[in-house]
C-alpha cells in the first residue's frame, strides 16, 4: 500500500484535520494517517492511483484547524 508524505503541517495539526481535508477534497482510499512530531505526516492509501490523486489535489495547499 502506497504512503504519501505530507510536510509543512502546523505543529497543532492532528489526525482529524488531515482526514477532514481529504474528505473535503473528496479524496478516497486513505487507510491510515500517522502524524509525526515536527510538522509532517504519512497517509497510507489502498491503491497507487488514490495516492497519486491525493498528491495532485493537495500539492501546494494548506491544512488549517
C-alpha positions in Angstrom: 0.0 0.0 0.0 1.4 3.4 -1.0 2.2 6.1 1.5 2.1 9.8 0.9 4.3 12.2 2.8 2.6 15.4 3.9 5.0 18.1 5.1 4.9 21.7 6.4 2.0 21.0 8.7 1.2 23.3 11.6 2.5 21.8 14.8 -1.0 21.6 16.2 -2.3 19.7 13.2 -4.0 16.4 14.2 -5.3 13.3 12.5 -8.8 14.6 12.3 -7.6 17.7 10.5 -6.0 15.7 7.8 -8.9 13.3 7.5 -11.3 16.3 7.2 -9.1 17.8 4.5 -9.1 14.5 2.5 -12.9 14.2 2.8 -13.5 17.9 1.9 -11.5 17.3 -1.3 -13.3 14.0 -1.9 -10.0 12.1 -1.8 -10.9 8.5 -1.0 -8.9 5.4 -0.3 -7.0 6.5 2.8 -6.3 3.7 5.2 -4.4 5.4 8.0 -2.9 8.8 9.0 0.3 8.9 11.0 1.2 12.3 12.4 4.9 12.8 13.3 6.3 15.5 15.6 7.9 18.3 13.6 5.0 19.1 11.3 4.7 16.1 8.9 2.6 13.1 8.4 2.2 9.9 6.3 -1.1 8.9 4.8 -1.4 5.3 3.6 -3.8 4.6 0.7 -5.2 1.3 -0.6 -4.2 1.9 -4.2 -1.4 3.8 -6.1 -3.9 5.8 -8.1 -5.6 7.1 -5.0 -2.2 8.2 -3.6 -1.4 9.9 -6.9 -4.7 11.7 -6.9 -4.1 12.9 -3.3 -0.7 14.3 -4.3 -2.2 16.0 -7.3 -5.1 17.5 -5.3 -3.2 18.6 -2.2 0.2 19.8 -3.6 0.6 23.4 -2.6 -2.5 23.5 -0.4 -2.6 24.2 3.3 -4.3 22.5 6.2 -5.8 24.6 9.0 -7.7 23.6 12.1 
